[in-house]
Amino acid sequence: MTAGRRVGFADEMRIGLRSMIRRVWGRRGTPVRQRVQLTYKYRYLFLVLDGQAGRVHWCWNQSMASDEIVAAVGGLFDAALVDALVWDGAGSHKDRRLAAYDRPLITLPPYSPELNPAERVSAELRQRIEGKVYATLEDKVAAVEADLEQLDADPARGQSLANWTGIEAALPQPAPAIAA
């Protein structure tokens, strides 16, 4: 990557009404009871973290089908929000139509979520929204939207989640100019 190019780290996340049991604090010797939902309704969050700017871009999809991922990536590149995309090797990421964008699409090695800073955003979102019961899927989506808007409004937090200072330190630095 050359200087001045923005790299986006992408991740997808299934948001649904099917509850996930989370660890919670409780009194010793007293059983902890959590309410759960058993409804199978989902939406999919396509999330891109621009670690350099500390910004978050996202859209909602009905599925993880290639058509929807291609459209999301197209919107991202058409709006010039990032110049390159780093993501995992999901099946929908291998669609041939993505080559038409003529932008770098960097696939991470299998089973390496620690290399993708967007995974940290997903983990933080899950920590905030799971373990609660929502009346509707739209209520849960609204809670996720509110958290994403807070994150996007605080670029320093986005940069810290992406560990952008560590990434910059790992990049090769240009050689100093030699005066003649």
PASEBA-1860 file (N, C-alpha, C; in nm, 3 decimals):
! residues 180
1> MTAGRRVG> 0.085/-0.118/0.000/0.000/0.000/0.000/0.089/0.124/0.000 ~ 0.049/0.219/-0.077/0.125/0.343/-0.082/0.068/0.441/0.019 ~ 0.147/0.543/0.049/0.103/0.642/0.148/-0.023/0.711/0.100 ~ -0.111/0.744/0.191/-0.233/0.814/0.158/-0.349/0.725/0.119 ~ -0.330/0.594/0.111/-0.439/0.503/0.078/-0.503/0.453/0.206 ~ -0.632/0.446/0.207/-0.706/0.404/0.325/-0.741/0.257/0.316 ~ -0.713/0.186/0.423/-0.740/0.044/0.431/-0.857/0.022/0.526 ~ -0.956/-0.053/0.480/-1.070/-0.087/0.563/-1.062/-0.233/0.604
9> FADEMRIG> -1.094/-0.262/0.728/-1.097/-0.398/0.780/-1.244/-0.437/0.792 ~ -1.285/-0.543/0.723/-1.427/-0.579/0.717/-1.458/-0.704/0.798 ~ -1.580/-0.708/0.847/-1.630/-0.825/0.919/-1.781/-0.827/0.904 ~ -1.838/-0.945/0.911/-1.982/-0.960/0.909/-2.027/-1.017/1.043 ~ -2.147/-0.982/1.080/-2.197/-1.024/1.210/-2.346/-1.052/1.199 ~ -2.389/-1.168/1.247/-2.531/-1.201/1.246/-2.593/-1.148/1.374 ~ -2.697/-1.068/1.358/-2.770/-1.011/1.471/-2.909/-1.073/1.469 ~ -2.948/-1.133/1.579/-3.078/-1.197/1.580/-3.142/-1.201/1.716
17> LRSMIRRV> -3.264/-1.252/1.718/-3.338/-1.261/1.843/-3.309/-1.390/1.918 ~ -3.233/-1.479/1.861/-3.192/-1.601/1.930/-3.088/-1.561/2.034 ~ -3.122/-1.568/2.160/-3.035/-1.520/2.268/-2.908/-1.602/2.282 ~ -2.805/-1.535/2.324/-2.679/-1.600/2.360/-2.658/-1.581/2.509 ~ -2.630/-1.688/2.579/-2.604/-1.680/2.723/-2.466/-1.616/2.741 ~ -2.460/-1.516/2.828/-2.334/-1.446/2.855/-2.297/-1.468/3.001 ~ -2.170/-1.456/3.030/-2.126/-1.463/3.170/-2.169/-1.335/3.240 ~ -2.224/-1.353/3.357/-2.268/-1.238/3.437/-2.226/-1.260/3.582
25> WGRRGTPV> -2.217/-1.150/3.655/-2.183/-1.158/3.796/-2.306/-1.204/3.873 ~ -2.282/-1.282/3.975/-2.391/-1.327/4.061/-2.341/-1.352/4.202 ~ -2.432/-1.365/4.292/-2.398/-1.391/4.431/-2.355/-1.537/4.445 ~ -2.249/-1.561/4.519/-2.198/-1.697/4.539/-2.305/-1.783/4.606 ~ -2.324/-1.903/4.548/-2.420/-1.996/4.604/-2.562/-1.975/4.556 ~ -2.586/-1.869/4.481/-2.719/-1.840/4.428/-2.719/-1.863/4.277 ~ -2.810/-1.945/4.227/-2.811/-1.967/4.083/-2.845/-1.839/4.006 ~ -2.777/-1.818/3.897/-2.802/-1.703/3.811/-2.900/-1.746/3.703
33> RQRVQLTY> -3.003/-1.669/3.685/-3.103/-1.700/3.582/-3.101/-1.589/3.479 ~ -3.096/-1.629/3.353/-3.101/-1.533/3.244/-3.221/-1.563/3.156 ~ -3.289/-1.457/3.114/-3.399/-1.474/3.020/-3.339/-1.497/2.882 ~ -3.402/-1.582/2.805/-3.355/-1.609/2.668/-3.473/-1.602/2.572 ~ -3.440/-1.577/2.447/-3.539/-1.580/2.340/-3.505/-1.697/2.249 ~ -3.605/-1.759/2.195/-3.584/-1.872/2.106/-3.645/-1.844/1.968 ~ -3.636/-1.720/1.924/-3.690/-1.679/1.795/-3.579/-1.674/1.692 ~ -3.602/-1.735/1.578/-3.502/-1.738/1.471/-3.529/-1.629/1.369
41> KYRYLFLV> -3.495/-1.506/1.402/-3.505/-1.394/1.309/-3.369/-1.325/1.312 ~ -3.313/-1.300/1.193/-3.178/-1.246/1.186/-3.168/-1.136/1.081 ~ -3.071/-1.048/1.101/-3.021/-0.955/0.999/-2.870/-0.964/1.007 ~ -2.803/-0.922/0.902/-2.658/-0.934/0.895/-2.596/-0.796/0.883 ~ -2.499/-0.770/0.968/-2.429/-0.643/0.970/-2.299/-0.659/0.892 ~ -2.280/-0.576/0.790/-2.153/-0.569/0.718/-2.082/-0.446/0.771 ~ -1.970/-0.467/0.837/-1.901/-0.363/0.912/-1.761/-0.343/0.857 ~ -1.721/-0.218/0.837/-1.586/-0.186/0.791/-1.526/-0.083/0.885
49> LDGQAGRV> -1.409/-0.114/0.938/-1.338/-0.024/1.027/-1.219/0.037/0.953 ~ -1.218/0.168/0.942/-1.103/0.241/0.886/-1.016/0.278/1.006 ~ -0.917/0.195/1.034/-0.836/0.214/1.153/-0.757/0.342/1.154 ~ -0.715/0.388/1.037/-0.636/0.510/1.028/-0.718/0.631/1.071 ~ -0.840/0.640/1.020/-0.927/0.753/1.054/-1.009/0.727/1.180 ~ -1.016/0.599/1.222/-1.096/0.565/1.339/-1.244/0.569/1.311 ~ -1.282/0.557/1.185/-1.423/0.563/1.144/-1.479/0.423/1.120 ~ -1.610/0.411/1.135/-1.679/0.284/1.112/-1.786/0.307/1.006
57> HWCWNQSM> -1.791/0.219/0.907/-1.893/0.222/0.803/-1.967/0.090/0.810 ~ -2.099/0.093/0.790/-2.175/-0.031/0.800/-2.301/-0.023/0.715 ~ -2.353/-0.141/0.685/-2.484/-0.153/0.621/-2.546/-0.284/0.668 ~ -2.677/-0.294/0.651/-2.750/-0.413/0.693/-2.790/-0.493/0.572 ~ -2.777/-0.625/0.581/-2.815/-0.716/0.474/-2.915/-0.817/0.528 ~ -2.990/-0.876/0.437/-3.084/-0.981/0.476/-3.016/-1.117/0.485 ~ -2.901/-1.131/0.418/-2.829/-1.257/0.420/-2.681/-1.230/0.392 ~ -2.603/-1.337/0.391/-2.461/-1.327/0.358/-2.436/-1.371/0.214
65> ASDEIVAA> -2.540/-1.369/0.131/-2.527/-1.411/-0.008/-2.431/-1.319/-0.083 ~ -2.368/-1.374/-0.183/-2.270/-1.300/-0.262/-2.328/-1.171/-0.319 ~ -2.453/-1.175/-0.367/-2.514/-1.056/-0.427/-2.513/-0.939/-0.329 ~ -2.546/-0.966/-0.205/-2.552/-0.859/-0.106/-2.414/-0.810/-0.065 ~ -2.317/-0.901/-0.057/-2.180/-0.860/-0.022/-2.119/-0.778/-0.135 ~ -2.140/-0.821/-0.259/-2.089/-0.746/-0.374/-2.148/-0.606/-0.376 ~ -2.277/-0.593/-0.349/-2.341/-0.461/-0.345/-2.283/-0.375/-0.232 ~ -2.260/-0.434/-0.116/-2.204/-0.359/-0.003/-2.063/-0.310/-0.033
73> VGGLFDAA> -1.981/-0.397/-0.090/-1.843/-0.359/-0.124/-1.845/-0.252/-0.234 ~ -1.936/-0.268/-0.331/-1.948/-0.169/-0.437/-1.984/-0.032/-0.381 ~ -2.078/-0.027/-0.289/-2.115/0.100/-0.227/-2.000/0.162/-0.151 ~ -1.922/0.078/-0.085/-1.806/0.124/-0.008/-1.701/0.187/-0.100 ~ -1.669/0.118/-0.210/-1.569/0.169/-0.303/-1.622/0.286/-0.385 ~ -1.749/0.282/-0.426/-1.806/0.392/-0.504/-1.808/0.522/-0.425 ~ -1.831/0.511/-0.296/-1.832/0.630/-0.209/-1.691/0.672/-0.169 ~ -1.590/0.596/-0.213/-1.449/0.625/-0.184/-1.422/0.634/-0.033
81> LVDALVWD> -1.486/0.545/0.044/-1.464/0.545/0.188/-1.334/0.476/0.225 ~ -1.294/0.376/0.148/-1.165/0.309/0.166/-1.110/0.275/0.027 ~ -0.978/0.253/0.020/-0.913/0.219/-0.107/-0.882/0.071/-0.117 ~ -0.880/0.001/-0.005/-0.850/-0.142/-0.002/-0.930/-0.204/0.111 ~ -0.954/-0.333/0.100/-1.033/-0.403/0.200/-0.960/-0.528/0.246 ~ -0.951/-0.545/0.378/-0.891/-0.664/0.439/-1.005/-0.739/0.507 ~ -1.018/-0.869/0.476/-1.126/-0.947/0.534/-1.091/-1.094/0.537 ~ -1.182/-1.174/0.593/-1.156/-1.317/0.603/-1.192/-1.385/0.471
89> GAGSHKDR> -1.183/-1.514/0.467/-1.205/-1.589/0.343/-1.342/-1.649/0.331 ~ -1.446/-1.579/0.373/-1.582/-1.631/0.361/-1.615/-1.658/0.215 ~ -1.705/-1.750/0.191/-1.740/-1.788/0.055/-1.787/-1.672/-0.030 ~ -1.866/-1.582/0.027/-1.916/-1.468/-0.050/-1.807/-1.368/-0.083 ~ -1.692/-1.377/-0.019/-1.581/-1.286/-0.047/-1.503/-1.328/-0.171 ~ -1.535/-1.443/-0.225/-1.460/-1.495/-0.340/-1.537/-1.479/-0.471 ~ -1.643/-1.402/-0.470/-1.724/-1.383/-0.590/-1.642/-1.312/-0.698 ~ -1.652/-1.360/-0.821/-1.573/-1.304/-0.932/-1.609/-1.159/-0.963
97> RLAAYDRP> -1.731/-1.118/-0.932/-1.772/-0.981/-0.961/-1.695/-0.878/-0.881 ~ -1.635/-0.918/-0.769/-1.557/-0.825/-0.687/-1.431/-0.777/-0.759 ~ -1.380/-0.855/-0.853/-1.260/-0.817/-0.928/-1.286/-0.694/-1.016 ~ -1.410/-0.666/-1.048/-1.444/-0.552/-1.133/-1.412/-0.419/-1.065 ~ -1.399/-0.418/-0.934/-1.373/-0.292/-0.864/-1.229/-0.248/-0.874 ~ -1.140/-0.336/-0.918/-1.000/-0.301/-0.939/-0.939/-0.234/-0.816 ~ -0.972/-0.285/-0.701/-0.917/-0.238/-0.574/-0.861/-0.358/-0.501 ~ -0.760/-0.338/-0.418/-0.704/-0.452/-0.344/-0.806/-0.509/-0.245
105> LITLPPYS> -0.827/-0.639/-0.255/-0.909/-0.715/-0.161/-0.816/-0.818/-0.099 ~ -0.777/-0.795/0.024/-0.676/-0.877/0.090/-0.745/-0.978/0.180 ~ -0.721/-1.106/0.153/-0.782/-1.213/0.231/-0.685/-1.259/0.338 ~ -0.732/-1.263/0.461/-0.649/-1.308/0.573/-0.639/-1.460/0.573 ~ -0.537/-1.513/0.637/-0.527/-1.659/0.647/-0.644/-1.717/0.726 ~ -0.678/-1.844/0.701/-0.788/-1.905/0.775/-0.761/-1.907/0.926 ~ -0.868/-1.897/1.002/-0.863/-1.907/1.148/-0.768/-1.806/1.211 ~ -0.775/-1.681/1.165/-0.688/-1.579/1.222/-0.766/-1.451/1.252
113> PELNPAER> -0.870/-1.457/1.334/-0.948/-1.337/1.362/-0.867/-1.230/1.435 ~ -0.760/-1.270/1.502/-0.678/-1.171/1.574/-0.608/-1.075/1.479 ~ -0.599/-1.107/1.351/-0.535/-1.019/1.254/-0.631/-0.915/1.197 ~ -0.759/-0.926/1.228/-0.859/-0.835/1.175/-0.914/-0.746/1.286 ~ -0.877/-0.617/1.286/-0.927/-0.527/1.390/-1.079/-0.514/1.395 ~ -1.147/-0.538/1.284/-1.293/-0.530/1.284/-1.355/-0.636/1.374 ~ -1.283/-0.746/1.396/-1.331/-0.850/1.488/-1.342/-0.795/1.631 ~ -1.256/-0.700/1.667/-1.263/-0.640/1.800/-1.389/-0.554/1.815
121> VSAELRQR> -1.426/-0.487/1.706/-1.550/-0.409/1.709/-1.669/-0.504/1.726 ~ -1.669/-0.614/1.651/-1.777/-0.712/1.662/-1.785/-0.769/1.804 ~ -1.671/-0.799/1.862/-1.669/-0.854/1.998/-1.724/-0.752/2.098 ~ -1.687/-0.626/2.081/-1.737/-0.523/2.171/-1.888/-0.505/2.155 ~ -1.936/-0.508/2.031/-2.080/-0.499/2.008/-2.154/-0.615/2.074 ~ -2.102/-0.736/2.055/-2.166/-0.854/2.114/-2.172/-0.842/2.266 ~ -2.065/-0.793/2.325/-2.061/-0.778/2.470/-2.169/-0.682/2.518 ~ -2.197/-0.579/2.440/-2.294/-0.479/2.480/-2.439/-0.521/2.456
129> IEGKVYAT> -2.464/-0.599/2.349/-2.603/-0.627/2.312/-2.652/-0.764/2.352 ~ -2.564/-0.861/2.365/-2.610/-0.997/2.398/-2.638/-1.008/2.548 ~ -2.718/-1.106/2.584/-2.755/-1.125/2.723/-2.877/-1.045/2.763 ~ -2.939/-0.976/2.665/-3.060/-0.898/2.689/-3.169/-0.952/2.599 ~ -3.293/-0.930/2.638/-3.406/-0.972/2.557/-3.465/-0.846/2.493 ~ -3.482/-0.851/2.361/-3.537/-0.739/2.286/-3.676/-0.776/2.237 ~ -3.767/-0.679/2.235/-3.904/-0.705/2.194/-3.912/-0.744/2.047 ~ -3.835/-0.675/1.964/-3.836/-0.703/1.820/-3.694/-0.700/1.767
137> LEDKVAAV> -3.676/-0.754/1.649/-3.546/-0.749/1.584/-3.506/-0.604/1.555 ~ -3.604/-0.522/1.524/-3.576/-0.380/1.496/-3.521/-0.310/1.621 ~ -3.568/-0.349/1.740/-3.516/-0.292/1.864/-3.369/-0.328/1.883 ~ -3.335/-0.452/1.851/-3.195/-0.495/1.866/-3.107/-0.426/1.763 ~ -3.157/-0.414/1.641/-3.083/-0.343/1.535/-3.061/-0.197/1.577 ~ -3.163/-0.134/1.636/-3.150/0.004/1.683/-3.043/0.015/1.792 ~ -3.034/-0.084/1.881/-2.931/-0.082/1.985/-2.791/-0.093/1.923 ~ -2.778/-0.177/1.822/-2.649/-0.190/1.752/-2.615/-0.059/1.682
145> EADLEQLD> -2.713/-0.001/1.613/-2.692/0.127/1.543/-2.644/0.235/1.640 ~ -2.706/0.242/1.758/-2.667/0.343/1.856/-2.521/0.323/1.900 ~ -2.481/0.199/1.923/-2.342/0.171/1.961/-2.246/0.206/1.848 ~ -2.284/0.173/1.724/-2.197/0.205/1.610/-2.184/0.356/1.590 ~ -2.292/0.429/1.609/-2.286/0.574/1.596/-2.197/0.636/1.703 ~ -2.202/0.582/1.825/-2.112/0.630/1.931/-1.967/0.603/1.895 ~ -1.940/0.485/1.843/-1.804/0.449/1.804/-1.756/0.537/1.690 ~ -1.841/0.562/1.591/-1.802/0.644/1.477/-1.777/0.789/1.518
153> ADPARGQS> -1.847/0.835/1.621/-1.830/0.973/1.669/-1.702/0.991/1.750 ~ -1.636/0.883/1.786/-1.514/0.889/1.867/-1.398/0.821/1.792 ~ -1.334/0.894/1.698/-1.226/0.833/1.618/-1.112/0.776/1.701 ~ -1.080/0.835/1.814/-0.971/0.783/1.897/-1.004/0.642/1.946 ~ -1.130/0.618/1.978/-1.172/0.484/2.022/-1.161/0.384/1.907 ~ -1.201/0.427/1.787/-1.188/0.340/1.670/-1.043/0.307/1.639 ~ -0.956/0.407/1.651/-0.813/0.383/1.629/-0.756/0.289/1.733 ~ -0.800/0.303/1.858/-0.748/0.215/1.962/-0.798/0.072/1.942
161> LANWTGIE> -0.924/0.054/1.901/-0.974/-0.080/1.874/-0.897/-0.144/1.759 ~ -0.859/-0.063/1.662/-0.783/-0.114/1.547/-0.635/-0.127/1.580 ~ -0.591/-0.076/1.694/-0.449/-0.073/1.729/-0.370/-0.005/1.617 ~ -0.422/0.108/1.569/-0.362/0.173/1.454/-0.218/0.218/1.481 ~ -0.187/0.261/1.602/-0.049/0.302/1.630/0.045/0.182/1.616 ~ 0.000/0.064/1.657/0.082/-0.056/1.641/0.099/-0.095/1.495 ~ -0.006/-0.078/1.416/0.003/-0.108/1.273/0.099/-0.011/1.205 ~ 0.088/0.118/1.237/0.179/0.217/1.178/0.324/0.188/1.216
169> AALPQPAP> 0.346/0.146/1.339/0.482/0.117/1.383/0.540/-0.003/1.309 ~ 0.453/-0.096/1.268/0.499/-0.216/1.198/0.525/-0.191/1.049 ~ 0.468/-0.083/0.995/0.488/-0.055/0.853/0.629/-0.002/0.828 ~ 0.686/-0.035/0.714/0.819/0.017/0.683/0.813/0.168/0.667 ~ 0.907/0.236/0.727/0.914/0.380/0.720/1.000/0.422/0.600 ~ 0.966/0.534/0.534/1.048/0.579/0.422/1.188/0.617/0.469 ~ 1.285/0.592/0.385/1.424/0.626/0.418/1.438/0.779/0.421 ~ 1.516/0.831/0.516/1.534/0.976/0.523/1.610/1.024/0.399
177> AIAA> 1.574/1.145/0.357/1.641/1.205/0.240/1.784/1.243/0.279 ~ 1.874/1.215/0.189/2.016/1.248/0.213/2.046/1.380/0.143 ~ 2.096/1.475/0.220/2.128/1.606/0.163/2.258/1.596/0.082 ~ 2.257/1.660/-0.034/2.376/1.655/-0.120/2.476/1.760/-0.084
END
